[in-house]
Amino acid sequence: MKSKQLANVLIKILGLSICLYAIPSCVSGILVGITQFQVSPKWDMAVIRIVGSAIGAAVQAVVGLVIISMSQKIAGMMFKTDDE
């Protein structure tokens, strides 16, 4: 396996791990928002917490998907002299 191919695979794994990290981040934000609502029933703070965690998780997922989709280009930039 050439170094460019190995870099491509490792970059895809990095992107996948970023996407998978977004799942527990979103779930924990939702659970904290629900818990906060149960302690003090103020919809505005609970909704802000839930929406904030959902936006953060969406950004993480998008970054992971961009890294996965551009892994060949990134590996190509890293190893320009490697033969195909």
N, C-alpha and C positions, 0 to 999 in steps of 0.2 A: 504494500500500500504506500503510495507516495505521500509526501508531506502535505500537499494541497488537499488530497482526499481525506486525510486524517483531520486536518483543520476544518474541513467542511462538515464532517461528522460531529466533531467536538463543538462547533458553533451551533449546529442544530440541537445538540443536547443542551447547551446553555440556553437557547431560546425556549426549548420545551420546559426546562426547569423554571424559567421565569414565568411561563404561562401557568404551570402547576402551582407556583407560589401565590398566584393571584386568587386561587380558589379559597384557601383558608383565610386569607386577608379579608375577602368579601364576607365570608361566613362569620368571622369573628366580629366584624363591624356591625353586621346585622344583629347578632346576638347581644352585643353591647348596647345597641340602640333599643332593642326590645327590653332588656333588663333595666335600662335607664327609664324607659316609659313606665315599667311596673313600679319602680321606686318613686318616681315623681311624674305623675301623668301630664306631661307637657308634650304635646304632639310636635311642636316646632323643633325642640332639641333632638328628639328621637328621630324625626325625619331627616334633619340635617346630618346626624351621625350615619344613618343608613345610606343616604344619598352620597355622602362623602366617601364612605367605604366602597360603595359600588363604583363611583367614578375612579377612585384609586385602583381598584381591581381591574377595571376596564382599561385603564392606561397601561398597567402592567401586562395585561394580556395582549394588547396591541403591540407593545414593544417586543414581547416575545415572538409574536407572529411575524413582525418585520424582520427580526433577527433570523428566524427560521427561513423566511422566503428569500432573504438576501445573503444567505450563508455562502453560496458559491461565489458571489461577487466579492464578499469580504475575504474569503480564502484566496481568491485570485489577486486581490490587492496585497495580501500578505506575502504571497509566494509568486511573484511575477516571473521568476526565472525557472520555475519547476515545469518540466515537460508534461504534456497531457498524456 
